Amino acid sequence: MIVTAVLLLPGLGVLLLLMSRVEDWLAAAPGAARHARSGRRRHLRLIRGGASGTPARPAAKPSTHRAHAA
């Protein structure tokens, strides 16, 4: 049992170090993208109404067919 603990301890230490580095990397403020071009519109809009000129889609009407499904 002691042998198992001694063999696992360095592995757990490395895992802790790596997870700490990954956490710091993810929490760091992102810098400017290398491919970013100022003044050009993005092609992909992931948020509804994200573009200033496009309104958000209206909410879908509830279906009577699904209301009686349960």
N, CA, C and O atoms as a Tripos MOL2 file, in Angstrom:
@<TRIPOS>MOLECULE
protein
  280   279    70     0     0
PROTEIN
NO_CHARGES

@<TRIPOS>ATOM
      1 N           0.8180   -1.1780    0.0000 N.3       1 MET1
      2 CA          0.0000    0.0000    0.0000 C.3       1 MET1
      3 C           0.8730    1.2570    0.0000 C.2       1 MET1
      4 O           0.5380    2.2440   -0.6560 O.2       1 MET1
      5 N           1.9480    1.2250    0.7060 N.am      2 ILE2
      6 CA          2.8720    2.3620    0.7420 C.3       2 ILE2
      7 C           3.5270    2.5290   -0.6350 C.2       2 ILE2
      8 O           3.7350    3.6490   -1.1010 O.2       2 ILE2
      9 N           3.8460    1.4050   -1.2740 N.am      3 VAL3
     10 CA          4.4550    1.4710   -2.6030 C.3       3 VAL3
     11 C           3.5050    2.1520   -3.5860 C.2       3 VAL3
     12 O           3.9300    2.9710   -4.4000 O.2       3 VAL3
     13 N           2.2240    1.8130   -3.5080 N.am      4 THR4
     14 CA          1.2290    2.4350   -4.3840 C.3       4 THR4
     15 C           1.1550    3.9380   -4.1390 C.2       4 THR4
     16 O           1.0970    4.7140   -5.0930 O.2       4 THR4
     17 N           1.1550    4.3550   -2.8880 N.am      5 ALA5
     18 CA          1.0990    5.7700   -2.5530 C.3       5 ALA5
     19 C           2.3440    6.5030   -3.0630 C.2       5 ALA5
     20 O           2.2380    7.6120   -3.5870 O.2       5 ALA5
     21 N           3.4970    5.9010   -2.9120 N.am      6 VAL6
     22 CA          4.7440    6.5300   -3.3580 C.3       6 VAL6
     23 C           4.7680    6.6350   -4.8820 C.2       6 VAL6
     24 O           5.2850    7.6110   -5.4240 O.2       6 VAL6
     25 N           4.2190    5.6510   -5.5720 N.am      7 LEU7
     26 CA          4.2040    5.7060   -7.0260 C.3       7 LEU7
     27 C           3.1650    6.7000   -7.5660 C.2       7 LEU7
     28 O           3.3730    7.3060   -8.6170 O.2       7 LEU7
     29 N           2.0720    6.8600   -6.8610 N.am      8 LEU8
     30 CA          1.0320    7.7770   -7.3220 C.3       8 LEU8
     31 C           1.3100    9.2340   -6.9700 C.2       8 LEU8
     32 O           0.8080   10.1270   -7.6530 O.2       8 LEU8
     33 N           2.0800    9.4990   -5.9480 N.am      9 LEU9
     34 CA          2.3180   10.8650   -5.4940 C.3       9 LEU9
     35 C           2.9420   11.7540   -6.5690 C.2       9 LEU9
     36 O           2.4500   12.8650   -6.7640 O.2       9 LEU9
     37 N           3.9940   11.3360   -7.2800 N.am     10 PRO10
     38 CA          4.5330   12.2080   -8.3330 C.3      10 PRO10
     39 C           3.5360   12.4650   -9.4710 C.2      10 PRO10
     40 O           3.4830   13.5660  -10.0180 O.2      10 PRO10
     41 N           2.7610   11.4620   -9.8140 N.am     11 GLY11
     42 CA          1.7580   11.6420  -10.8610 C.3      11 GLY11
     43 C           0.6970   12.6490  -10.4650 C.2      11 GLY11
     44 O           0.2800   13.4740  -11.2790 O.2      11 GLY11
     45 N           0.2600   12.5840   -9.2160 N.am     12 LEU12
     46 CA         -0.7320   13.5380   -8.7350 C.3      12 LEU12
     47 C          -0.1480   14.9460   -8.6540 C.2      12 LEU12
     48 O          -0.8540   15.9240   -8.8990 O.2      12 LEU12
     49 N           1.1190   15.0530   -8.3160 N.am     13 GLY13
     50 CA          1.7810   16.3620   -8.2880 C.3      13 GLY13
     51 C           1.8490   16.9870   -9.6660 C.2      13 GLY13
     52 O           1.6090   18.1840   -9.8230 O.2      13 GLY13
     53 N           2.1770   16.1780  -10.6680 N.am     14 VAL14
     54 CA          2.2310   16.6770  -12.0450 C.3      14 VAL14
     55 C           0.8350   17.0660  -12.5160 C.2      14 VAL14
     56 O           0.6680   18.0890  -13.1810 O.2      14 VAL14
     57 N          -0.1570   16.2680  -12.1810 N.am     15 LEU15
     58 CA         -1.5310   16.5770  -12.5490 C.3      15 LEU15
     59 C          -1.9830   17.8980  -11.9220 C.2      15 LEU15
     60 O          -2.6310   18.7070  -12.5850 O.2      15 LEU15
     61 N          -1.6500   18.1160  -10.6690 N.am     16 LEU16
     62 CA         -1.9910   19.3620   -9.9940 C.3      16 LEU16
     63 C          -1.3190   20.5520  -10.6680 C.2      16 LEU16
     64 O          -1.9410   21.5990  -10.8500 O.2      16 LEU16
     65 N          -0.0530   20.3940  -11.0360 N.am     17 LEU17
     66 CA          0.6770   21.4590  -11.7160 C.3      17 LEU17
     67 C           0.0400   21.7700  -13.0740 C.2      17 LEU17
     68 O          -0.1550   22.9360  -13.4180 O.2      17 LEU17
     69 N          -0.2800   20.7340  -13.8360 N.am     18 LEU18
     70 CA         -0.8940   20.9500  -15.1470 C.3      18 LEU18
     71 C          -2.2650   21.6130  -15.0370 C.2      18 LEU18
     72 O          -2.5880   22.5090  -15.8170 O.2      18 LEU18
     73 N          -3.0550   21.1820  -14.0870 N.am     19 MET19
     74 CA         -4.3750   21.7770  -13.9250 C.3      19 MET19
     75 C          -4.2830   23.2340  -13.4910 C.2      19 MET19
     76 O          -5.1110   24.0530  -13.8870 O.2      19 MET19
     77 N          -3.2940   23.5570  -12.6900 N.am     20 SER20
     78 CA         -3.0790   24.9430  -12.2830 C.3      20 SER20
     79 C          -2.7120   25.7990  -13.4920 C.2      20 SER20
     80 O          -3.2030   26.9180  -13.6410 O.2      20 SER20
     81 N          -1.8400   25.2640  -14.3580 N.am     21 ARG21
     82 CA         -1.4370   26.0040  -15.5610 C.3      21 ARG21
     83 C          -2.6140   26.1950  -16.5040 C.2      21 ARG21
     84 O          -2.7830   27.2710  -17.0780 O.2      21 ARG21
     85 N          -3.4350   25.1510  -16.6700 N.am     22 VAL22
     86 CA         -4.6030   25.2450  -17.5500 C.3      22 VAL22
     87 C          -5.5910   26.2620  -16.9940 C.2      22 VAL22
     88 O          -6.1590   27.0440  -17.7570 O.2      22 VAL22
     89 N          -5.8070   26.2690  -15.6850 N.am     23 GLU23
     90 CA         -6.7220   27.2200  -15.0730 C.3      23 GLU23
     91 C          -6.2330   28.6480  -15.2810 C.2      23 GLU23
     92 O          -7.0290   29.5320  -15.5960 O.2      23 GLU23
     93 N          -4.9450   28.8830  -15.1110 N.am     24 ASP24
     94 CA         -4.3920   30.2160  -15.3370 C.3      24 ASP24
     95 C          -4.5180   30.6150  -16.8020 C.2      24 ASP24
     96 O          -4.7960   31.7730  -17.1130 O.2      24 ASP24
     97 N          -4.3150   29.6570  -17.6980 N.am     25 TRP25
     98 CA         -4.4040   29.9240  -19.1290 C.3      25 TRP25
     99 C          -5.8330   30.2860  -19.5290 C.2      25 TRP25
    100 O          -6.0440   31.1900  -20.3380 O.2      25 TRP25
    101 N          -6.8180   29.5780  -18.9620 N.am     26 LEU26
    102 CA         -8.2080   29.8460  -19.2940 C.3      26 LEU26
    103 C          -8.7040   31.1460  -18.6720 C.2      26 LEU26
    104 O          -9.5530   31.8200  -19.2540 O.2      26 LEU26
    105 N          -8.1940   31.5040  -17.5150 N.am     27 ALA27
    106 CA         -8.6500   32.7000  -16.8150 C.3      27 ALA27
    107 C          -7.9820   33.9630  -17.3470 C.2      27 ALA27
    108 O          -8.4550   35.0660  -17.0720 O.2      27 ALA27
    109 N          -6.8970   33.8280  -18.1000 N.am     28 ALA28
    110 CA         -6.1900   34.9950  -18.6110 C.3      28 ALA28
    111 C          -7.0580   35.7290  -19.6280 C.2      28 ALA28
    112 O          -7.8450   35.1180  -20.3510 O.2      28 ALA28
    113 N          -6.9040   37.0200  -19.6680 N.am     29 ALA29
    114 CA         -7.6560   37.8360  -20.6210 C.3      29 ALA29
    115 C          -7.1720   37.5250  -22.0310 C.2      29 ALA29
    116 O          -5.9670   37.5080  -22.2830 O.2      29 ALA29
    117 N          -8.0920   37.2820  -22.9460 N.am     30 PRO30
    118 CA         -7.6720   36.9810  -24.3150 C.3      30 PRO30
    119 C          -7.1120   38.2220  -24.9980 C.2      30 PRO30
    120 O          -7.6320   39.3260  -24.8410 O.2      30 PRO30
    121 N          -6.0650   38.0200  -25.7410 N.am     31 GLY31
    122 CA         -5.4780   39.1150  -26.5020 C.3      31 GLY31
    123 C          -6.1940   39.2680  -27.8310 C.2      31 GLY31
    124 O          -7.1270   38.5230  -28.1300 O.2      31 GLY31
    125 N          -5.7620   40.2210  -28.6180 N.am     32 ALA32
    126 CA         -6.3630   40.4220  -29.9310 C.3      32 ALA32
    127 C          -6.0320   39.2310  -30.8230 C.2      32 ALA32
    128 O          -4.9120   38.7200  -30.8070 O.2      32 ALA32
    129 N          -7.0010   38.8050  -31.5830 N.am     33 ALA33
    130 CA         -6.7940   37.6760  -32.4770 C.3      33 ALA33
    131 C          -5.8190   38.0680  -33.5810 C.2      33 ALA33
    132 O          -5.7900   39.2160  -34.0250 O.2      33 ALA33
    133 N          -5.0300   37.1060  -34.0110 N.am     34 ARG34
    134 CA         -4.0420   37.3850  -35.0500 C.3      34 ARG34
    135 C          -4.6940   37.6670  -36.3910 C.2      34 ARG34
    136 O          -4.1530   38.4110  -37.2080 O.2      34 ARG34
    137 N          -5.8550   37.0730  -36.6160 N.am     35 HIS35
    138 CA         -6.5070   37.2280  -37.9000 C.3      35 HIS35
    139 C          -7.5760   38.3150  -37.8950 C.2      35 HIS35
    140 O          -8.2670   38.5040  -38.8960 O.2      35 HIS35
    141 N          -7.7190   39.0290  -36.7850 N.am     36 ALA36
    142 CA         -8.7660   40.0450  -36.6980 C.3      36 ALA36
    143 C          -8.4360   41.2310  -37.5960 C.2      36 ALA36
    144 O          -7.2980   41.6990  -37.6520 O.2      36 ALA36
    145 N          -9.4480   41.6940  -38.2830 N.am     37 ARG37
    146 CA         -9.2900   42.8760  -39.1270 C.3      37 ARG37
    147 C         -10.2630   43.9220  -38.6190 C.2      37 ARG37
    148 O         -11.4630   43.6650  -38.5250 O.2      37 ARG37
    149 N          -9.7620   45.0770  -38.2990 N.am     38 SER38
    150 CA        -10.6410   46.1200  -37.7790 C.3      38 SER38
    151 C         -11.4860   46.6910  -38.9130 C.2      38 SER38
    152 O         -11.0260   46.8290  -40.0460 O.2      38 SER38
    153 N         -12.7170   47.0150  -38.5830 N.am     39 GLY39
    154 CA        -13.5940   47.6260  -39.5590 C.3      39 GLY39
    155 C         -14.3680   46.6510  -40.4250 C.2      39 GLY39
    156 O         -15.2380   47.0850  -41.1810 O.2      39 GLY39
    157 N         -14.1000   45.3720  -40.3540 N.am     40 ARG40
    158 CA        -14.8300   44.3870  -41.1690 C.3      40 ARG40
    159 C         -15.8770   43.7050  -40.3120 C.2      40 ARG40
    160 O         -15.6450   43.4270  -39.1360 O.2      40 ARG40
    161 N         -17.0350   43.4360  -40.9060 N.am     41 ARG41
    162 CA        -18.0940   42.7510  -40.1820 C.3      41 ARG41
    163 C         -17.7910   41.2750  -40.0820 C.2      41 ARG41
    164 O         -17.1820   40.6910  -40.9790 O.2      41 ARG41
    165 N         -18.2070   40.6910  -39.0150 N.am     42 ARG42
    166 CA        -18.0340   39.2490  -38.8480 C.3      42 ARG42
    167 C         -19.1060   38.5320  -39.6410 C.2      42 ARG42
    168 O         -20.2120   39.0470  -39.8050 O.2      42 ARG42
    169 N         -18.7910   37.3630  -40.1280 N.am     43 HIS43
    170 CA        -19.7270   36.5990  -40.9300 C.3      43 HIS43
    171 C         -20.7100   35.8030  -40.0850 C.2      43 HIS43
    172 O         -21.7950   35.4610  -40.5550 O.2      43 HIS43
    173 N         -20.3460   35.5070  -38.8590 N.am     44 LEU44
    174 CA        -21.1340   34.6090  -38.0380 C.3      44 LEU44
    175 C         -21.7290   35.3650  -36.8600 C.2      44 LEU44
    176 O         -21.0030   36.0000  -36.0950 O.2      44 LEU44
    177 N         -23.0220   35.3000  -36.7140 N.am     45 ARG45
    178 CA        -23.7030   35.9230  -35.5800 C.3      45 ARG45
    179 C         -24.2840   34.8160  -34.7100 C.2      45 ARG45
    180 O         -25.2100   34.1220  -35.1310 O.2      45 ARG45
    181 N         -23.7610   34.6440  -33.5240 N.am     46 LEU46
    182 CA        -24.2070   33.5600  -32.6630 C.3      46 LEU46
    183 C         -25.2940   33.9880  -31.6940 C.2      46 LEU46
    184 O         -25.9980   33.1420  -31.1420 O.2      46 LEU46
    185 N         -25.4420   35.2870  -31.4800 N.am     47 ILE47
    186 CA        -26.4250   35.7840  -30.5290 C.3      47 ILE47
    187 C         -27.5430   36.4610  -31.3000 C.2      47 ILE47
    188 O         -27.2790   37.3270  -32.1340 O.2      47 ILE47
    189 N         -28.7950   36.0800  -31.0350 N.am     48 ARG48
    190 CA        -29.9190   36.7040  -31.7270 C.3      48 ARG48
    191 C         -29.9490   38.1850  -31.3960 C.2      48 ARG48
    192 O         -29.8300   38.5770  -30.2350 O.2      48 ARG48
    193 N         -30.1080   39.0000  -32.4230 N.am     49 GLY49
    194 CA        -30.1520   40.4360  -32.2140 C.3      49 GLY49
    195 C         -28.7830   41.0170  -31.9190 C.2      49 GLY49
    196 O         -28.6820   42.1630  -31.4800 O.2      49 GLY49
    197 N         -27.7270   40.2500  -32.1520 N.am     50 GLY50
    198 CA        -26.3840   40.7250  -31.8560 C.3      50 GLY50
    199 C         -25.9510   41.8620  -32.7550 C.2      50 GLY50
    200 O         -25.2350   42.7640  -32.3190 O.2      50 GLY50
    201 N         -26.3810   41.8270  -34.0110 N.am     51 ALA51
    202 CA        -26.0640   42.9180  -34.9240 C.3      51 ALA51
    203 C         -26.9980   44.0760  -34.6060 C.2      51 ALA51
    204 O         -28.1650   43.8630  -34.2770 O.2      51 ALA51
    205 N         -26.5000   45.2760  -34.7000 N.am     52 SER52
    206 CA        -27.3040   46.4360  -34.3090 C.3      52 SER52
    207 C         -28.5030   46.6370  -35.2280 C.2      52 SER52
    208 O         -29.5250   47.1590  -34.7820 O.2      52 SER52
    209 N         -28.4130   46.2440  -36.4840 N.am     53 GLY53
    210 CA        -29.4890   46.4900  -37.4270 C.3      53 GLY53
    211 C         -30.4970   45.3640  -37.5400 C.2      53 GLY53
    212 O         -31.5400   45.5550  -38.1650 O.2      53 GLY53
    213 N         -30.2370   44.2090  -36.9690 N.am     54 THR54
    214 CA        -31.1520   43.0830  -37.1220 C.3      54 THR54
    215 C         -31.9040   42.8300  -35.8270 C.2      54 THR54
    216 O         -31.2770   42.6620  -34.7810 O.2      54 THR54
    217 N         -33.2250   42.7980  -35.8680 N.am     55 PRO55
    218 CA        -33.9930   42.5360  -34.6580 C.3      55 PRO55
    219 C         -33.9560   41.0580  -34.2940 C.2      55 PRO55
    220 O         -33.7080   40.2050  -35.1460 O.2      55 PRO55
    221 N         -34.2000   40.7700  -33.0480 N.am     56 ALA56
    222 CA        -34.2510   39.3830  -32.5930 C.3      56 ALA56
    223 C         -35.5050   38.7240  -33.1460 C.2      56 ALA56
    224 O         -36.5180   39.3910  -33.3590 O.2      56 ALA56
    225 N         -35.4420   37.4200  -33.3800 N.am     57 ARG57
    226 CA        -36.6070   36.6940  -33.8710 C.3      57 ARG57
    227 C         -37.6690   36.6470  -32.7820 C.2      57 ARG57
    228 O         -37.3340   36.5330  -31.6030 O.2      57 ARG57
    229 N         -38.9340   36.7310  -33.1530 N.am     58 PRO58
    230 CA        -39.9800   36.6310  -32.1330 C.3      58 PRO58
    231 C         -40.0410   35.2090  -31.5760 C.2      58 PRO58
    232 O         -39.6340   34.2520  -32.2350 O.2      58 PRO58
    233 N         -40.5460   35.0940  -30.3790 N.am     59 ALA59
    234 CA        -40.6520   33.7830  -29.7430 C.3      59 ALA59
    235 C         -41.6700   32.9320  -30.4990 C.2      59 ALA59
    236 O         -42.6480   33.4540  -31.0340 O.2      59 ALA59
    237 N         -41.4400   31.6460  -30.5390 N.am     60 ALA60
    238 CA        -42.3370   30.7260  -31.2500 C.3      60 ALA60
    239 C         -43.6460   30.6020  -30.4880 C.2      60 ALA60
    240 O         -43.6680   30.6430  -29.2580 O.2      60 ALA60
    241 N         -44.7350   30.4510  -31.2320 N.am     61 LYS61
    242 CA        -46.0390   30.2780  -30.6080 C.3      61 LYS61
    243 C         -46.1420   28.8530  -30.0660 C.2      61 LYS61
    244 O         -45.6560   27.9190  -30.7040 O.2      61 LYS61
    245 N         -46.7580   28.6730  -28.9130 N.am     62 PRO62
    246 CA        -46.9090   27.3240  -28.3820 C.3      62 PRO62
    247 C         -47.8160   26.4810  -29.2810 C.2      62 PRO62
    248 O         -48.8420   26.9590  -29.7670 O.2      62 PRO62
    249 N         -47.4430   25.2750  -29.4860 N.am     63 SER63
    250 CA        -48.1970   24.3800  -30.3650 C.3      63 SER63
    251 C         -49.2830   23.6610  -29.5680 C.2      63 SER63
    252 O         -49.0320   23.1600  -28.4710 O.2      63 SER63
    253 N         -50.4770   23.6160  -30.1250 N.am     64 THR64
    254 CA        -51.5710   22.8990  -29.4440 C.3      64 THR64
    255 C         -51.3450   21.4020  -29.5420 C.2      64 THR64
    256 O         -51.7930   20.6480  -28.6790 O.2      64 THR64
    257 N         -50.6380   20.9550  -30.6090 N.am     65 HIS65
    258 CA        -50.3710   19.5380  -30.7750 C.3      65 HIS65
    259 C         -49.5060   19.0120  -29.6200 C.2      65 HIS65
    260 O         -49.7660   17.9260  -29.1020 O.2      65 HIS65
    261 N         -48.5020   19.7560  -29.2230 N.am     66 ARG66
    262 CA        -47.6140   19.3070  -28.1520 C.3      66 ARG66
    263 C         -48.2720   19.4780  -26.7800 C.2      66 ARG66
    264 O         -47.9080   18.7690  -25.8420 O.2      66 ARG66
    265 N         -49.2030   20.3740  -26.6440 N.am     67 ALA67
    266 CA        -49.8530   20.6180  -25.3480 C.3      67 ALA67
    267 C         -50.6050   19.3790  -24.8760 C.2      67 ALA67
    268 O         -50.7150   19.1360  -23.6740 O.2      67 ALA67
    269 N         -51.1190   18.5990  -25.8200 N.am     68 HIS68
    270 CA        -51.8840   17.4140  -25.4550 C.3      68 HIS68
    271 C         -51.0690   16.1170  -25.5370 C.2      68 HIS68
    272 O         -51.6130   15.0230  -25.3850 O.2      68 HIS68
    273 N         -49.7690   16.2510  -25.7780 N.am     69 ALA69
    274 CA        -48.9260   15.0740  -25.9480 C.3      69 ALA69
    275 C         -48.7130   14.3310  -24.6370 C.2      69 ALA69
    276 O         -48.5690   13.1080  -24.6370 O.2      69 ALA69
    277 N         -48.6900   15.0350  -23.5460 N.am     70 ALA70
    278 CA        -48.4330   14.3890  -22.2710 C.3      70 ALA70
    279 C         -49.7080   13.8110  -21.7640 C.2      70 ALA70
    280 O         -49.7300   13.2120  -20.6890 O.2      70 ALA70
@<TRIPOS>BOND
     1     1     2 1
     2     2     3 1
     3     3     4 2
     4     3     5 am
     5     5     6 1
     6     6     7 1
     7     7     8 2
     8     7     9 am
     9     9    10 1
    10    10    11 1
    11    11    12 2
    12    11    13 am
    13    13    14 1
    14    14    15 1
    15    15    16 2
    16    15    17 am
    17    17    18 1
    18    18    19 1
    19    19    20 2
    20    19    21 am
    21    21    22 1
    22    22    23 1
    23    23    24 2
    24    23    25 am
    25    25    26 1
    26    26    27 1
    27    27    28 2
    28    27    29 am
    29    29    30 1
    30    30    31 1
    31    31    32 2
    32    31    33 am
    33    33    34 1
    34    34    35 1
    35    35    36 2
    36    35    37 am
    37    37    38 1
    38    38    39 1
    39    39    40 2
    40    39    41 am
    41    41    42 1
    42    42    43 1
    43    43    44 2
    44    43    45 am
    45    45    46 1
    46    46    47 1
    47    47    48 2
    48    47    49 am
    49    49    50 1
    50    50    51 1
    51    51    52 2
    52    51    53 am
    53    53    54 1
    54    54    55 1
    55    55    56 2
    56    55    57 am
    57    57    58 1
    58    58    59 1
    59    59    60 2
    60    59    61 am
    61    61    62 1
    62    62    63 1
    63    63    64 2
    64    63    65 am
    65    65    66 1
    66    66    67 1
    67    67    68 2
    68    67    69 am
    69    69    70 1
    70    70    71 1
    71    71    72 2
    72    71    73 am
    73    73    74 1
    74    74    75 1
    75    75    76 2
    76    75    77 am
    77    77    78 1
    78    78    79 1
    79    79    80 2
    80    79    81 am
    81    81    82 1
    82    82    83 1
    83    83    84 2
    84    83    85 am
    85    85    86 1
    86    86    87 1
    87    87    88 2
    88    87    89 am
    89    89    90 1
    90    90    91 1
    91    91    92 2
    92    91    93 am
    93    93    94 1
    94    94    95 1
    95    95    96 2
    96    95    97 am
    97    97    98 1
    98    98    99 1
    99    99   100 2
   100    99   101 am
   101   101   102 1
   102   102   103 1
   103   103   104 2
   104   103   105 am
   105   105   106 1
   106   106   107 1
   107   107   108 2
   108   107   109 am
   109   109   110 1
   110   110   111 1
   111   111   112 2
   112   111   113 am
   113   113   114 1
   114   114   115 1
   115   115   116 2
   116   115   117 am
   117   117   118 1
   118   118   119 1
   119   119   120 2
   120   119   121 am
   121   121   122 1
   122   122   123 1
   123   123   124 2
   124   123   125 am
   125   125   126 1
   126   126   127 1
   127   127   128 2
   128   127   129 am
   129   129   130 1
   130   130   131 1
   131   131   132 2
   132   131   133 am
   133   133   134 1
   134   134   135 1
   135   135   136 2
   136   135   137 am
   137   137   138 1
   138   138   139 1
   139   139   140 2
   140   139   141 am
   141   141   142 1
   142   142   143 1
   143   143   144 2
   144   143   145 am
   145   145   146 1
   146   146   147 1
   147   147   148 2
   148   147   149 am
   149   149   150 1
   150   150   151 1
   151   151   152 2
   152   151   153 am
   153   153   154 1
   154   154   155 1
   155   155   156 2
   156   155   157 am
   157   157   158 1
   158   158   159 1
   159   159   160 2
   160   159   161 am
   161   161   162 1
   162   162   163 1
   163   163   164 2
   164   163   165 am
   165   165   166 1
   166   166   167 1
   167   167   168 2
   168   167   169 am
   169   169   170 1
   170   170   171 1
   171   171   172 2
   172   171   173 am
   173   173   174 1
   174   174   175 1
   175   175   176 2
   176   175   177 am
   177   177   178 1
   178   178   179 1
   179   179   180 2
   180   179   181 am
   181   181   182 1
   182   182   183 1
   183   183   184 2
   184   183   185 am
   185   185   186 1
   186   186   187 1
   187   187   188 2
   188   187   189 am
   189   189   190 1
   190   190   191 1
   191   191   192 2
   192   191   193 am
   193   193   194 1
   194   194   195 1
   195   195   196 2
   196   195   197 am
   197   197   198 1
   198   198   199 1
   199   199   200 2
   200   199   201 am
   201   201   202 1
   202   202   203 1
   203   203   204 2
   204   203   205 am
   205   205   206 1
   206   206   207 1
   207   207   208 2
   208   207   209 am
   209   209   210 1
   210   210   211 1
   211   211   212 2
   212   211   213 am
   213   213   214 1
   214   214   215 1
   215   215   216 2
   216   215   217 am
   217   217   218 1
   218   218   219 1
   219   219   220 2
   220   219   221 am
   221   221   222 1
   222   222   223 1
   223   223   224 2
   224   223   225 am
   225   225   226 1
   226   226   227 1
   227   227   228 2
   228   227   229 am
   229   229   230 1
   230   230   231 1
   231   231   232 2
   232   231   233 am
   233   233   234 1
   234   234   235 1
   235   235   236 2
   236   235   237 am
   237   237   238 1
   238   238   239 1
   239   239   240 2
   240   239   241 am
   241   241   242 1
   242   242   243 1
   243   243   244 2
   244   243   245 am
   245   245   246 1
   246   246   247 1
   247   247   248 2
   248   247   249 am
   249   249   250 1
   250   250   251 1
   251   251   252 2
   252   251   253 am
   253   253   254 1
   254   254   255 1
   255   255   256 2
   256   255   257 am
   257   257   258 1
   258   258   259 1
   259   259   260 2
   260   259   261 am
   261   261   262 1
   262   262   263 1
   263   263   264 2
   264   263   265 am
   265   265   266 1
   266   266   267 1
   267   267   268 2
   268   267   269 am
   269   269   270 1
   270   270   271 1
   271   271   272 2
   272   271   273 am
   273   273   274 1
   274   274   275 1
   275   275   276 2
   276   275   277 am
   277   277   278 1
   278   278   279 1
   279   279   280 2
@<TRIPOS>SUBSTRUCTURE
     1 MET1         2 RESIDUE 1 A MET
     2 ILE2         6 RESIDUE 1 A ILE
     3 VAL3        10 RESIDUE 1 A VAL
     4 THR4        14 RESIDUE 1 A THR
     5 ALA5        18 RESIDUE 1 A ALA
     6 VAL6        22 RESIDUE 1 A VAL
     7 LEU7        26 RESIDUE 1 A LEU
     8 LEU8        30 RESIDUE 1 A LEU
     9 LEU9        34 RESIDUE 1 A LEU
    10 PRO10       38 RESIDUE 1 A PRO
    11 GLY11       42 RESIDUE 1 A GLY
    12 LEU12       46 RESIDUE 1 A LEU
    13 GLY13       50 RESIDUE 1 A GLY
    14 VAL14       54 RESIDUE 1 A VAL
    15 LEU15       58 RESIDUE 1 A LEU
    16 LEU16       62 RESIDUE 1 A LEU
    17 LEU17       66 RESIDUE 1 A LEU
    18 LEU18       70 RESIDUE 1 A LEU
    19 MET19       74 RESIDUE 1 A MET
    20 SER20       78 RESIDUE 1 A SER
    21 ARG21       82 RESIDUE 1 A ARG
    22 VAL22       86 RESIDUE 1 A VAL
    23 GLU23       90 RESIDUE 1 A GLU
    24 ASP24       94 RESIDUE 1 A ASP
    25 TRP25       98 RESIDUE 1 A TRP
    26 LEU26      102 RESIDUE 1 A LEU
    27 ALA27      106 RESIDUE 1 A ALA
    28 ALA28      110 RESIDUE 1 A ALA
    29 ALA29      114 RESIDUE 1 A ALA
    30 PRO30      118 RESIDUE 1 A PRO
    31 GLY31      122 RESIDUE 1 A GLY
    32 ALA32      126 RESIDUE 1 A ALA
    33 ALA33      130 RESIDUE 1 A ALA
    34 ARG34      134 RESIDUE 1 A ARG
    35 HIS35      138 RESIDUE 1 A HIS
    36 ALA36      142 RESIDUE 1 A ALA
    37 ARG37      146 RESIDUE 1 A ARG
    38 SER38      150 RESIDUE 1 A SER
    39 GLY39      154 RESIDUE 1 A GLY
    40 ARG40      158 RESIDUE 1 A ARG
    41 ARG41      162 RESIDUE 1 A ARG
    42 ARG42      166 RESIDUE 1 A ARG
    43 HIS43      170 RESIDUE 1 A HIS
    44 LEU44      174 RESIDUE 1 A LEU
    45 ARG45      178 RESIDUE 1 A ARG
    46 LEU46      182 RESIDUE 1 A LEU
    47 ILE47      186 RESIDUE 1 A ILE
    48 ARG48      190 RESIDUE 1 A ARG
    49 GLY49      194 RESIDUE 1 A GLY
    50 GLY50      198 RESIDUE 1 A GLY
    51 ALA51      202 RESIDUE 1 A ALA
    52 SER52      206 RESIDUE 1 A SER
    53 GLY53      210 RESIDUE 1 A GLY
    54 THR54      214 RESIDUE 1 A THR
    55 PRO55      218 RESIDUE 1 A PRO
    56 ALA56      222 RESIDUE 1 A ALA
    57 ARG57      226 RESIDUE 1 A ARG
    58 PRO58      230 RESIDUE 1 A PRO
    59 ALA59      234 RESIDUE 1 A ALA
    60 ALA60      238 RESIDUE 1 A ALA
    61 LYS61      242 RESIDUE 1 A LYS
    62 PRO62      246 RESIDUE 1 A PRO
    63 SER63      250 RESIDUE 1 A SER
    64 THR64      254 RESIDUE 1 A THR
    65 HIS65      258 RESIDUE 1 A HIS
    66 ARG66      262 RESIDUE 1 A ARG
    67 ALA67      266 RESIDUE 1 A ALA
    68 HIS68      270 RESIDUE 1 A HIS
    69 ALA69      274 RESIDUE 1 A ALA
    70 ALA70      278 RESIDUE 1 A ALA
